[in-house]
Amino acid sequence: MATAGGIFNRIGCYDVQSREQKRRHGKLEDPIVSTVDEILYQAIVARASDIHVHFQSQGISVRLRIDGVLQFFQDVAVDQAAQVLARFKILANLDVSDARLPQDGKCSVVILVGNKEKIVDLRFATLPSVHGEKLLIRVLDTTQHVLGLDTLGLSRIQETALLRLMRLPYGLILTTGPTGSGKTTTLYALLATVNVRERQVITLEDPVEYSFEGIVQAQVNTKIGFSFEQGLRAMLRQDPDIMLIGEIRDRLTAQTAMEAALTGHRVLSTLHTRDAVSSIIRLREMGIDNYLLTAALTAAVGQRIVRRLCSSCKVADFPAAQELVLFEQFGKSIDTIWRPKGCEYCFNTGYYGRVGIYEICLITDGMRDGIVKNLAPSELFVRAQEQGYMPYIIDGFDKVIQGIVSLEELMRIID
């Protein structure tokens, strides 16, 4: 099926090829289409999670977010800028003539990387600005597999604790952290530890981020009136053993998750808080009673994602005096510290891929006592540490010592 300058070789999937691939096959194409295809192709090959396109006085600037860090990719000349942006909007089925209101759209693309085809979903969002529209393209690789729990970067103690919690027949497990900290990835890794043939597993997300065989995945669609509230009610009528709720956003969602966790369901969800212990405070602020918190919540996992040192070019160094002092403050010692260098393999960044740093706050009897007594946040943190809670900066320092993460990268992420 042909469409404005491109060929669909899968139903609903736009075929993207690099300039080199087009030259090899003798394809001649409109220069605007070719520029857009090259941006998409290079972004996907470089493992970008987001493509930022925005107007400047000289044209369009394109930047890619790779391993969580925004990097300049290329500029598009002013005489092509409007046409390139229009081409992106056509792909997303957006209104090309309307630059006054925000718009959302999506499409799927097929690219050939080496000898392997990849189907990638693209989510588009525009924002009108003073100098012209700003476009964000979120890149979702539909071929990516759910990661195993042992690949995330959890310590053996942390992994054992989470596996034990997943064996419980009911209760709520939360993953907490800012947007893009890998919360959903952790939840799906937990689901991968469950025998889904013997469990009815249902997820409700906005949007669905991973394709997972053997479970029921529902996606919120507010345009047709399918809201989170409706989805939650419908989930509970489907006899689920395990429920994954994409995010606890309000009191209703929190209340429903808590009540489900009390009535024989294992519930997994995410929450936006700075750390694991703060999730208790946040749920209180949402209006969840302490008795419900102590009965339903089993654990909160706080996490961040940091860039891995490139194994091909990282270099060993002696720690500086101030670095030794920093480690000593946290009860750690280090003889050799690894630093980023940069090579062709990692696009000269010194980093390739990412790994999580974690903390787990288990809701023990001691924590339940502190919640019932309505301890202040600072007192609750002390109580959590008495019960074995260790902030994720400790996990981060351990990964620096192991040569997985650089100290500079850890300090960039940690408050």
N, C-alpha and C positions, 0 to 999 in steps of 0.2 A: 504494500500500500504506500503510495507516494504522498509526501507532504512537504510543503514549503522548503525546498532545498535539501531534503534529507530522505532517507529510505528506512522504512520500518521493516525489519526482518524478523521480528517477533510481534505477536499481537500486543499493541500498546507500548512497544519498546523502540526507542530511537537508536539507530546504529551509529555509534561514534567511532571514528577512526582518526589516528594521528595524521599529520601531514606526510610523514614518511610512508605510512601504510597506503595513503591515497596515491602518492607518487609511484609506489611499487606496483599498484594495480592500474595505473594509468588513468586515474579518476581526475576530472576537472570539475571544480566546484566554485560556487560564488565565494569571494574572499571573506565576506562577513560570516557565512556559514562555516567556512574553514577556520576562522579565528575562534569562533565559539566552540567548535568541536575540539580544537587544540587546547583551549583552556580546560574544558571538561576532561579530556583525555589525560593531560598532564597532572591535573588535580587528583584524579582517581589513582593514577600510577604512583603518585607521591604520597598516597594514603591520607589525603586531606579529609578532615571531617566537615569543614565549612569552606565555602568560597565567598569572599566579600568583594562586591563590585560597587564602586561609588564614583560619582562625578567629581572632577577637579577642574581647575581653570584650563589645563592642557588636555583634557579628555577624560578617560576612565582609568582608574587605578584598580588593579586586581591583586588581592592578597589571599593567601591560603593559610588555614589553621592546620598545622601539622604537629601531631603529638602535643596538642593543647596550646601551642605557641603560634601567634600570627606572624606570617612571613610575607614579604613583598614577592610577587610573582612577575607581573609585567604591567606596562601602561599601554592603553589603546589610544591612538591619535584622535584628536578632537573631531576630525572629519568622518570618523567611523563610529564614534562613541554612541550616538543615538541609535544607529542601526544595530550595533552589537547588543545594546540593552533591549531593543525591540525583538531581536532574535531570541534572546533568553525568554522574554515574555510569551512569545509565540509557542516555544517548547512547553511552557508551563500552562498554556491555555489561558493566559491572562489578557485583560483588555489593554491592547497596545496604546489606545488613544487616551486612556485615563492615567494621568500622572499625579492627580490631586489626592487620591485616597489610597491607603494601604491595601495591598492585595496578597492573597495566598494561592499557591498552586502547586502542582507536582507533575512529574513524569518519570518514566523509567528509561534507562539507556543500557545498551549492550556494548561492551568494549572487549577487544581481544588483547590480553596481556600475555606475551609469550605465545604459548599454544592453547591458552585457557580462556574461555569466554566468561565474562563476569556480567551479571545483571545488577545494576545499581539503581536504587530509587533516589530521586532528587526532590527535595522540598524547597519551594521558592517562597520568599516573603519580601515584599517591597515596602519602602518607607519614604514618603515624600520629604524632601529636604530643601533648604534654601538654594543649593546649587544644582539640584536635579535629584532623581530617584536613587535611593540606596537599595541595593539588591543583596540579599543573603540567600545562598544556596546550600542547604544541608545535604551532605552526601551520606546515604545509608546503603551499605553494601549488603544486599540481600543474600549473598552467597557465604557470608561469614558464619562460622559455626559458634554455637554456645561454648564458652570457655569452661574447662574443668576447674573445679574448686582449687586444685593443686597448682594451677597456672597463674593465679591472680596475684601472688605475692604474700599470701597469708603465712604466718609462722605455723609450725606444726601444732603448737598449743592452741592457736586461734582456730585452725582448721578442725581440730578434734572437737573443740567446744561447739562449733557451728553444726558439725555432723550429728552431735548428740542432741542438739536442739531440734534438728530436722526429724529426728526419730520420735519426738513427742507427738501425741495425737492432736493437740490443739495449742493455741497460743499465738501471739503476734511477734514477729521478728521485723525490726525496722532497719533499713540502711539509711544513714544520714550523711549530709554533706552538701556542698553547693552544686549548682548545675554543672554537668560534665565531669563529675568526680567518680563515675563508674558505678553508681548505686544499682541501676537496673542490671548491669552486667553481673554484679555479685548475686543478685536475686535469681537470675537465670542459672548461674552456676550452682546455686543451692537446689533449684528445681532439677538440675541434671543428676543430682544424687538420689533422686526418688524414682522408684519403679512406677512409671506412669501407667503401665498396664493394670496395675492393681489399685491405682488412685485416680479419682476424677479431679483433674487439675484444670482450673479456668483462670484466665488472666483478663483484666480490663485495663487498657492502656490508651494513651493519647500522645503519639501514635504507637503501634506495635513496632518494637525495635529489633526483635529477633524472630526468626522463623523456627518453630520448635515442633517436631513431629510428635504426635501422640497426645497433645493437649489442645484444649479449646482456647483460642485467642480472640478476644473481642476488642474492637476499636471504637472509641467515642467518636461520634459525628454530630456536632452541634448544628450543622447546616440542615440536617433532616430531623432535628429534635431528639437525637439519641444522646442524652447527657450522661455524665458520671453517675448522677443520682439514679436515673433509670437503669443504667447498667448494673449498679450494685444490687438493686432490688431483684433484677432478673437473674443475676449470678446466684443469689441465695435460693432461688426457686429451682436451680439445676442440680441439687444434691452434690455440691462440691466437697471433696476431702481437703483440697488445698486451693486457696485463692491468692492470686497475685494482683494487688491493686497498684496501678502505676504510681500514684502519688496521693498522699493524704493532704488535701488542700484546705479543708474546712472542718467545722465541727461535725457536720452530718456524716462526712466520709469517715472521720475519726471514730465517731460513735458506732457507726455500722461495722467498721473493722474490729473494734473492741468487742462488740456483742457477738460477732461471728466467731471470734477467737475464743469466746467463753462457751460457745454452744457446739463444740466438737469439730471446729475447723482449724486447720493450720493456715494462718494468714501471713503473707509477706507484703511489705509495702515500703515506700520511701518517704522521707521527710526532709525539708530544708532546714537544717540547723548547723551550727558551727562544729559541734562534736556530739558524741553519743549521749553523754549525760544530759546535755541541753534538750534532748528530745523529750525528756520527762517534763521539763519546764514548759516546752512548747505545747505539749498536749494539755497540760494544766491550763495554759492561756487560752486554748481552744474551748475550754469548758468541760473537759473530761474529769469526772470525779476521781478522787484518789483511790477509792475502793475498786473502781473499774480498772484503773491503771495497774494496781498491784495484782489483780486477778488475771488480767488478760496479757499484759506485756511480759515477754520472756527475755528479750535481749534487744539492745540497740547497737548497731555496728557503725562506727564513725569511720570515714575514709576520705582519702585524697588520692589523686593520680599524679605521679611524677614521671619525668622522662628517664628512661634507662640510658646509662652510658653505652655508647657504641662499643661493642666487643671487639671491633676491628681496629679501633684507633685510640682507645682510652690509654692514658699514660700514668704510671705510678710516680708518686712524689712524696717528699717528707712533709708532714703537716706543719703549718706555721704555729708559732707560739700561741696566738690568740685562738687558733682552732683546737689546740690541745686543751686550753682552758675551757672552751665551750663543751667539749666532750666530758671533761672532768665534772662540770656542773651537773651533768645528767648521769653521773656514775659510770661513764664509759671511758675506755682507753683505746688509743689507736697508734699504730706504728707506721703504717703506709696508707696514704690517701690517694684515691684515683681521681684523675681530672679529665675533662673532655678535651679533645684535640681537633677532630674534624677530618673527614676523608670523603672520597667519592661515594662510598656506600651509604653514608648518613647525610648526604647533601651538604657536607662541610659544617654540620651543626655540632658534631661530637655526641649526638644522641640518636638512638634508633628504638622506636617502640616505647611503651610505657608500662609501669608497674604500680600496683596499689600499695599504700601504707595504711595500716588499719589499727583500730582500737575497738575493743568489745566491752560493753557495759552489761554484765549479766544481772538480771533482776533476782538477786538472792534474797533470803529472808532478811538480811541486814538492810538491803536496799528497800525492801517493802516496808520495813519499820520506819526508815527515813522518809518515805513517801507519805505514809499514813500520818506521821508527825508534822507533815508539811514543812520540812526543812527548807531553809533559804537556799538559793542556788549554790552559794559558796560552801555551805555546810553539806549539801548533797554531793558536791565534788569530793570533799574530804571523805565522806562516808563511802563513796564509790571506790576510792583509792584504798581504803581499809579493806574493801571486799575483793581487791585484786585488780581493779581497773588500772590500765596503764595508757596514758595519752599516746596518740599515734606518732608524736615526735620521737618517742623511744624506738618504735618500729622503724622510723626513718633513719635514725642514727645507726641502727643495726644494719640496715641496707647500705649505708655509706661505708661502714667497716667491711662489709662483704664485697665492696667494689661494684655493687649493682647501680647505685645512685651517687651522683656527685653532691658534695656538701653545698655547693652554689645552688644546685637545683632544689635541694631540700629547703634551703632558706628562702628561695623564691616562692615556694608553695605555703610554707608554714608561717603563721602569724608571728 
